[in-house]
């Protein structure tokens, strides 16, 4: 915080029932909120089977309901001013959710769905909703000092499964290739100078190689699922049972080209 002497730091507890009062104090002191970035969150590592419901509720309380509270508090101000940007921090797990972090992944899926719908809901009022999707960050988010309250002991029955591999990977802190300062800068740049795709402002901002890799993996998986149907159509065409225009033979290729063009240029 000392790196930004011109900034003013105010306490804001997203899980507090007094959130609106806290925000009201900030607005009176500094003026209307132009940009809201929902970055508060933590991750539970462990299989769903033996994760306590109270811990799951804590996860949702911060990752989902905290974001909802802050948005409900600032939207009236933004709507009145017909201006504002809401940035919700999602995760690379949205594209390829790994075993061992099922609860955390579910909160990010919920946040993604909420944000995507909200983008259309608030557009008539001049409010933009941006979903930032970071990969592994060089922070203490899943570091050893937090492992005690974030990692649920793995049952013996899950030893040797992909869930164990993922949990060990998380504990090792490997795969954290993204500089959080670069990620923050990319978000700020996107807020100030929006990327326009097909006449619309960008909704999802990928941050780092991990998320672009996960996105490509998700696309490859979808293409794999479509292969049997495509093969069936090709057989019908060969037999003369079905006649399709040429472009219909390549619906997936266009998707791959678009995805490759996007993911080959990660924002950081």
Long-range contacts (C-beta under 8 A, 24 or more apart in sequence): 12-70, 14-38, 14-40, 14-62, 14-66, 14-67, 14-69, 14-70, 15-61, 15-62, 15-65, 15-66, 15-69, 19-69, 19-70, 19-73, 20-69, 20-73, 23-70, 23-73, 23-74, 27-77, 32-77, 32-78, 32-81, 33-74, 33-77, 33-78, 33-84, 34-78, 34-83, 34-84, 34-85, 35-84, 35-85, 35-86, 35-87, 35-191, 36-70, 36-71, 36-74, 36-84, 36-85, 36-86, 36-87, 37-87, 37-89, 37-187, 38-66, 38-67, 38-70, 38-71, 38-86, 38-87, 38-88, 38-89, 39-89, 40-66, 40-67, 41-66, 41-89, 41-107, 42-141, 42-146, 42-150, 43-101, 43-104, 43-141, 43-142, 43-150, 44-101, 44-103, 44-104, 44-150, 44-151, 44-152, 45-100, 45-101, 45-104, 45-142, 45-147, 45-150, 45-151, 45-152, 45-166, 45-167, 45-170, 45-171, 46-100, 46-103, 46-151, 46-152, 46-153, 46-154, 46-167, 47-99, 47-100, 47-102, 47-152, 47-154, 47-155, 47-158, 47-163, 48-102, 48-103, 49-155, 50-152, 50-153, 50-155, 51-103, 51-152, 52-152, 55-103, 55-152, 56-103, 59-103, 59-104, 59-107, 60-107, 60-110, 63-104, 63-107, 63-108, 63-110, 63-111, 64-107, 64-110, 64-111, 64-114, 67-111, 67-114, 68-114, 71-118, 75-122, 75-127, 78-122, 78-125, 78-126, 78-127, 79-122, 79-125, 79-127, 82-125, 82-126, 83-126, 83-127, 84-126, 84-127, 84-128, 85-127, 85-128, 85-129, 85-130, 85-191, 86-115, 86-118, 86-122, 86-127, 86-128, 86-129, 86-130, 87-129, 87-130, 87-131, 87-132, 87-187, 87-191, 88-114, 88-115, 88-129, 88-130, 88-131, 88-132, 89-132, 89-134, 90-115, 90-131, 90-132, 90-133, 90-134, 90-204, 91-133, 91-134, 91-211, 92-133, 92-134, 92-135, 92-136, 92-208, 92-210, 92-211, 92-214, 93-214, 94-133, 95-133, 95-211, 95-214, 95-215, 95-217, 95-218, 96-214, 96-217, 96-218, 98-162, 98-166, 99-161, 99-162, 99-163, 99-166, 100-162, 100-163, 100-164, 100-165, 100-166, 100-167, 100-170, 101-166, 101-170, 115-203, 116-203, 119-203, 128-194, 128-201, 129-203, 130-187, 130-190, 130-191, 130-201, 130-202, 130-203, 130-204, 130-205, 131-203, 131-204, 131-205, 132-183, 132-187, 132-205, 132-207, 133-204, 133-205, 133-206, 133-207, 133-211, 134-178, 134-183, 134-207, 134-208, 134-211, 135-175, 135-177, 135-178, 135-207, 135-208, 135-209, 135-210, 135-211, 135-212, 135-213, 135-214, 136-175, 136-176, 136-177, 136-178, 136-208, 136-210, 137-176, 137-178, 137-179, 137-180, 137-183, 137-208, 138-176, 138-177, 138-178, 138-179, 138-180, 139-176, 139-180, 142-170, 142-171, 142-173, 143-173, 144-171, 144-173, 147-171, 175-210, 177-208, 177-209, 177-210, 178-207, 178-208, 178-209, 178-210, 178-268, 179-268, 182-268, 183-207, 183-208, 183-268, 185-268, 186-267, 186-268, 190-267, 205-267, 206-262, 206-263, 206-266, 206-267, 207-266, 207-267, 207-268, 208-266, 208-268, 209-266, 211-266, 212-263, 212-264, 212-266, 213-263, 215-259, 215-262, 215-263, 216-259, 216-260, 216-263, 219-255, 219-256, 219-259, 223-252, 223-255, 223-256, 226-252
